Amino acid sequence: MEPITIGIIGMIALTVMIVAGIRIFVAAGLVGFFGLWALRGFDKAVGIAGHIPYSDTTNYALSVLPLFILIGHLAHHAGIVQGAYRCARAWLGWMPGGLAVATIFAAAGFAAVSGASTATAAVFARISIPELLRYKYQPGIAAAVVAAGGTLASLIPPSAIMVVYGIITETSIGGLLLAGFIPGVISAVLYASIIVVRFKINPALGLSVHGIPWRERLVTLPDALPIVFVIGAVIGGMYTGWATPTEVGALGAFIVFVMALLKRSLTGRGLLDSLLDTVKLTVMIFSIIWGVLIFVRFLAFAGVSSSFSDWIVAIGVSPYLVLLFVIVLYTVLGMFMDGIGMLLLTLPVIFPVMMKLDFDPIWFGIIVVKMVEVGLLTPPVGLNCYVVSGVRPDIPLQAIFRNVWPFVLMDFACVGLFTLFPGIVTFLPRLTMSGT
């Protein structure tokens, strides 16, 4: 049997196993191992599969993951997110849909200290929804705002999904994290804009918050300082070249820890839970990475990626038509798979094609992550919607899905904007490289 045929069979087998509900790292590892066995023999398959978990995951760049995860858990257990929400509520609550706008920007702020979208959605489902309901927001709208706000953690650094993309494609993690900042801010602004427009047209959707004195607003500003300091450390450190992504991750975790101690908001139990939660999530992500890397090695030996990219280039299709196909593909896959599953299944084949069509790897990474955000909201497997519904079972899941579509449209608007003006994405990474 030809290697390319074995590779295609492996991809079909992986798709079937993931759809069947088998864990991603198990499916990828098994398909990759048996594929290598068929191509190279049992001894070499054992050698390759056994060597990858050590050789590839001892890479210094990967140490950024547990540190970024730790920042988010420390911020959550120290109550820093509540302070950020109070600040956003005090300053933005007067606008049409002001509490929803405050939720979006507070979630964007928390995204800067948390790399996980689902964690952000879960935290704000507990904090924001009771306040939104108190001001007569429709339950479905309140939950949809929280689900959409949570997706910003995929784009705004530090982002775990962006690190996974960088590992699979061997793209600069520092460049990816820098590239996500401006698109993340633009996404938050567009989310807030659609809220203001909807509530301006129909004020009955929810009440604004009026009568907050300036003194009370000013008092809330220190609550946002930990997030401001972390953003400054992460973006400033990488932008100036003063620190690597791993070093800014360590600095960010240290800043959150010290601020929590100064506020006396982090208990011993909270610290222990932060460390344990970090270990659990890190082990899960690293297990997925091991399986992914074995599968990617199998595809490389089978020649699937190179053959497909050569074929696309040979038929002379417009690069932007291929991009449109990729966006449609991710839209469909996002309805049935989680983000890491999509990256695993598609990037080993699609990424080489996009590179042969001369797309920038960092720019393409932001487009892919943006499409992952779409998948977190769209039914039937919009993970963030399920998370919010799990925290608030009194709000029907169907009501959440009905109200997330304006945010999905804003996501597609972002993809179009970043495609028309790719400099929005590449500005910070290129500016950094030109200064070094």
C-alpha positions in Angstrom: 0.0 0.0 0.0 1.3 3.5 -0.9 2.4 5.7 2.0 -0.1 8.4 0.9 -3.0 5.9 1.0 -2.0 4.9 4.6 -1.9 8.6 5.5 -5.4 9.2 4.2 -6.7 6.1 6.0 -5.1 7.4 9.2 -6.8 10.8 8.9 -10.2 9.1 8.3 -9.6 6.8 11.3 -8.7 9.8 13.5 -11.8 11.7 12.4 -14.0 8.7 13.2 -12.4 8.2 16.6 -12.8 11.9 17.6 -16.4 12.0 16.5 -17.0 8.8 18.4 -15.9 10.6 21.6 -12.5 9.0 22.1 -10.1 11.4 23.9 -8.0 13.4 21.5 -4.6 12.4 22.9 -5.5 8.7 22.8 -6.9 8.9 19.3 -4.0 10.8 17.9 -1.4 8.7 19.7 -2.9 5.4 18.6 -3.4 6.4 14.9 0.1 7.9 14.8 1.7 4.9 16.3 -0.1 2.3 14.1 0.5 4.5 11.1 4.2 4.6 11.8 4.2 0.8 12.4 2.6 0.3 8.9 5.2 2.7 7.3 8.4 2.0 9.2 7.9 -1.2 11.1 7.2 -1.9 14.8 10.7 -1.2 16.2 11.0 2.2 14.5 7.4 3.1 15.5 8.2 2.3 19.1 11.3 4.3 19.0 9.7 7.4 17.4 6.6 7.3 19.6 8.7 6.7 22.7 11.2 9.5 21.9 8.7 12.3 21.1 7.2 12.8 24.6 10.7 13.6 25.9 12.5 15.2 23.0 9.7 17.6 22.0 8.1 18.5 25.3 11.4 19.3 27.0 11.6 22.3 24.7 12.1 25.4 26.7 9.3 27.2 24.8 6.8 24.8 26.2 7.4 26.0 29.8 5.3 29.0 29.0 2.1 26.9 29.2 2.0 26.0 33.0 3.0 29.6 33.8 0.3 31.2 31.8 -2.2 28.7 33.3 -1.0 29.5 36.8 -1.6 33.2 36.2 -5.3 32.6 35.5 -5.9 30.3 38.4 -4.1 32.6 40.9 -6.2 35.5 39.6 -9.4 33.5 40.0 -8.7 32.2 43.5 -7.5 35.6 44.6 -10.7 37.3 43.6 -8.9 39.6 41.1 -11.6 39.1 38.5 -14.3 40.4 40.7 -12.4 43.6 41.2 -12.0 44.0 37.4 -15.7 43.6 36.9 -16.6 46.1 39.6 -14.3 48.6 37.9 -15.8 48.0 34.4 -19.3 48.2 35.8 -18.6 51.6 37.5 -17.1 53.1 34.4 -19.2 51.6 31.6 -22.6 50.8 33.2 -24.2 54.0 32.1 -24.1 53.1 28.4 -26.9 51.4 26.5 -26.4 47.7 27.5 -23.7 49.0 29.9 -23.5 46.0 32.1 -23.1 43.7 29.1 -20.4 46.0 27.8 -18.7 46.0 31.2 -18.9 42.2 31.1 -17.2 42.1 27.7 -14.3 44.4 28.8 -13.9 42.8 32.2 -13.7 39.4 30.4 -11.1 40.9 28.0 -9.2 42.0 31.0 -9.4 38.6 32.7 -8.3 37.1 29.4 -5.0 38.9 29.8 -4.4 36.8 32.9 -6.1 33.6 31.8 -5.4 31.5 28.8 -8.6 29.4 28.8 -11.9 30.5 27.2 -14.0 28.0 29.1 -12.5 29.1 32.5 -13.3 32.8 31.7 -16.9 31.9 30.7 -17.4 29.9 33.9 -16.0 32.6 36.1 -18.2 35.4 34.6 -21.2 33.2 34.6 -21.0 33.2 38.4 -20.1 36.9 38.7 -21.9 38.8 35.9 -25.1 36.9 35.2 -26.7 37.6 38.6 -26.0 41.3 38.2 -27.3 41.3 34.6 -30.5 39.6 35.7 -30.9 42.1 38.5 -31.0 44.9 36.0 -33.7 43.1 34.0 -31.6 41.7 31.2 -33.2 38.8 29.3 -31.6 35.6 30.6 -30.6 34.4 27.1 -28.8 37.7 26.3 -27.0 37.7 29.7 -25.7 34.2 29.2 -24.8 34.9 25.5 -22.7 37.9 26.5 -20.8 35.9 29.0 -20.2 33.0 26.5 -18.9 35.5 23.9 -16.8 37.4 26.4 -15.1 34.1 27.3 -13.9 33.5 23.8 -11.6 36.5 24.0 -9.2 34.4 26.2 -8.3 32.4 23.0 -7.0 35.5 21.3 -5.7 37.9 24.0 -2.3 36.8 25.4 -1.6 34.7 27.2 -3.5 32.1 25.2 -3.1 28.4 25.6 -4.7 27.6 22.2 -2.2 29.9 20.5 0.7 28.1 22.2 -0.7 24.8 20.9 -0.9 26.3 17.4 2.7 27.4 17.7 3.9 24.0 18.8 2.1 22.1 16.0 3.3 24.5 13.2 6.6 25.4 14.8 5.7 29.1 14.6 7.2 31.7 17.0 5.1 31.6 20.2 6.3 35.1 21.2 5.3 36.4 17.8 1.8 34.8 18.0 1.2 36.1 21.5 2.1 39.7 20.4 0.0 39.4 17.3 -3.1 38.4 19.3 -3.2 41.6 21.4 -4.6 44.2 18.8 -7.0 41.7 17.2 -8.2 40.8 20.7 -8.9 44.4 21.6 -10.7 45.0 18.2 -12.8 41.9 18.9 -13.8 43.2 22.3 -14.7 46.6 20.8 -16.8 45.1 18.1 -18.6 42.9 20.7 -19.3 46.0 22.8 -20.4 47.9 19.7 -23.1 45.4 18.7 -24.4 45.4 22.2 -24.7 49.2 22.3 -26.5 49.2 18.9 -28.9 46.5 20.0 -29.7 48.1 23.3 -30.0 51.6 21.7 -32.6 50.2 19.3 -34.4 48.2 22.0 -33.8 49.6 25.5 -36.2 47.0 26.9 -33.4 44.3 26.5 -31.9 45.5 29.8 -31.4 48.5 32.1 -28.4 50.8 32.3 -26.7 51.7 35.6 -27.0 55.3 36.5 -26.1 57.5 39.4 -22.6 56.0 40.2 -20.6 59.0 41.7 -17.2 59.8 40.4 -15.6 59.1 43.8 -16.9 55.5 43.7 -15.6 55.1 40.1 -12.2 56.3 41.2 -12.1 53.9 44.2 -12.6 50.9 41.8 -9.5 51.8 39.7 -7.0 50.0 42.0 -9.0 46.8 41.6 -7.9 46.7 37.9 -4.2 47.3 38.7 -3.1 43.6 38.8 -4.5 43.0 35.3 -2.9 46.3 34.1 0.5 45.2 35.5 0.2 41.7 34.0 -0.7 43.1 30.5 2.3 45.5 30.8 4.6 42.7 31.8 3.5 40.3 29.0 3.2 42.7 26.1 6.0 45.1 27.2 8.4 42.3 28.0 7.9 40.5 24.6 7.6 43.8 22.6 10.9 45.2 23.9 12.7 41.8 23.8 13.5 42.3 27.4 12.0 38.8 28.3 11.0 35.6 26.6 7.4 34.4 26.7 8.4 32.0 29.5 10.0 34.7 31.5 7.0 37.1 31.1 4.8 34.2 32.2 6.8 33.8 35.3 6.8 37.5 35.9 3.0 37.7 35.4 2.4 34.9 37.9 4.6 36.6 40.4 2.8 39.9 39.9 -0.6 38.3 40.5 0.7 36.4 43.6 2.2 39.6 45.2 -0.9 41.7 44.5 -3.1 39.0 46.0 -0.9 38.9 49.1 -1.0 42.7 49.4 -4.8 42.6 49.1 -4.9 39.6 51.5 -7.3 37.9 49.1 -5.4 34.6 48.6 -5.8 32.0 51.3 -3.6 29.0 51.7 -6.4 26.8 50.4 -6.7 29.1 47.4 -3.0 28.9 46.6 -3.1 25.1 46.9 -6.1 24.9 44.6 -4.4 27.2 42.1 -1.3 24.9 41.9 -3.4 21.7 41.7 -5.6 23.1 39.0 -2.6 24.3 37.1 -1.0 20.8 37.2 -4.2 19.1 36.1 -4.7 21.4 33.1 -1.0 21.3 32.2 -0.9 17.5 32.2 -4.1 17.4 30.0 -2.6 19.8 27.4 0.8 18.1 27.4 -0.9 14.7 26.8 -2.7 16.2 23.8 0.6 17.6 22.5 2.3 14.2 22.8 -0.5 12.5 20.8 -0.6 15.4 18.2 3.2 15.2 17.7 3.1 11.5 17.1 0.3 11.9 14.6 2.1 14.8 12.8 5.2 12.7 12.5 3.2 9.9 10.9 1.7 12.3 8.4 5.1 13.6 7.5 6.4 10.1 6.8 3.2 9.4 4.8 3.8 12.5 2.7 0.1 13.6 3.1 0.9 17.3 3.8 3.5 17.8 1.0 1.4 15.9 -1.6 -1.8 18.0 -0.8 0.1 21.3 -0.8 1.8 20.5 -4.1 -1.6 19.6 -5.6 -3.2 22.8 -4.5 -0.3 24.9 -5.8 -0.3 23.0 -9.1 -4.0 23.5 -9.9 -3.4 27.3 -9.7 -6.3 28.1 -7.3 -6.4 31.7 -6.0 -4.9 31.9 -2.5 -7.9 33.7 -1.2 -10.3 31.1 -2.6 -8.3 28.5 -0.6 -8.5 30.8 2.5 -12.3 31.0 2.0 -12.5 27.2 1.9 -10.4 27.0 5.1 -12.7 29.4 6.9 -15.8 27.5 5.8 -14.1 24.2 6.9 -13.3 25.6 10.3 -16.9 27.0 10.6 -18.3 23.5 10.0 -15.8 21.7 12.1 -16.4 24.2 15.0 -20.0 23.0 15.2 -18.9 19.5 16.1 -15.3 19.7 17.6 -13.4 21.6 20.2 -10.5 23.9 19.4 -7.6 21.6 20.0 -9.4 18.8 18.1 -9.8 21.1 15.1 -6.1 22.2 15.2 -5.0 18.6 15.4 -7.1 17.4 12.5 -6.4 20.2 10.1 -3.1 22.0 10.7 -0.8 19.1 9.7 -2.4 19.3 6.2 -3.6 22.8 5.8 -0.7 24.7 7.3 1.9 23.6 4.6 -0.7 24.6 1.9 -1.1 28.1 3.4 2.7 28.5 3.6 3.2 27.5 0.0 0.5 30.1 -0.9 2.7 32.7 0.8 0.4 33.5 3.8 2.2 34.7 6.9 2.3 31.9 9.5 1.6 34.3 12.4 -1.3 36.0 10.5 -2.8 32.6 9.7 -2.5 31.6 13.3 -4.7 34.5 14.4 -7.3 33.7 11.7 -7.3 30.0 12.9 -7.7 31.1 16.5 -10.5 33.5 15.5 -12.3 30.6 13.9 -11.8 28.5 17.0 -13.7 31.3 18.9 -16.5 30.9 16.4 -16.6 27.2 17.2 -16.9 28.0 20.9 -20.2 29.7 20.3 -21.9 27.9 17.4 -24.4 24.9 18.0 -24.6 22.0 18.4 -21.2 21.9 20.3 -20.6 25.5 21.3 -18.5 24.7 24.3 -18.7 28.1 26.0 -22.5 28.0 25.7 -22.5 24.6 27.4 -20.2 25.9 30.2 -22.4 28.9 30.9 -25.5 26.7 30.8 -23.8 24.3 33.2 -23.1 27.1 35.7 -26.7 28.5 35.2 -29.0 25.5 34.4 -32.0 27.8 34.9 -31.1 29.4 31.5 -32.1 27.2 28.6 -29.2 26.3 26.3 -31.4 27.1 23.3 -31.9 30.7 24.5 -28.1 31.1 24.7 -27.6 29.8 21.2 -30.3 32.1 19.9 -28.6 35.1 21.3 -24.9 34.5 20.4 -25.4 35.0 16.6 -24.6 38.8 16.8 -21.3 38.0 18.3 -20.6 35.3 15.7 -21.3 37.8 13.0 -18.7 40.2 14.7 -16.2 37.3 14.6 -16.6 36.9 10.9 -16.4 40.7 10.5 -13.0 40.5 12.4 -11.8 37.8 10.0 -12.7 39.9 7.0 -11.0 43.0 8.6 -7.8 41.1 9.3 -7.8 39.6 5.8 -8.2 43.0 4.2 -5.7 44.7 6.5 -3.2 41.9 7.6 -1.0 44.6 9.1 -3.4 44.8 12.1 -2.2 41.3 13.0 1.5 41.5 12.0 2.2 45.1 13.2 3.5 44.3 16.7 5.5 41.2 15.7 7.2 42.9 12.8 7.8 46.0 14.8 9.5 43.9 17.4 11.6 42.0 14.9 12.7 45.2 13.1 13.8 46.6 16.4 15.9 43.6 17.4 
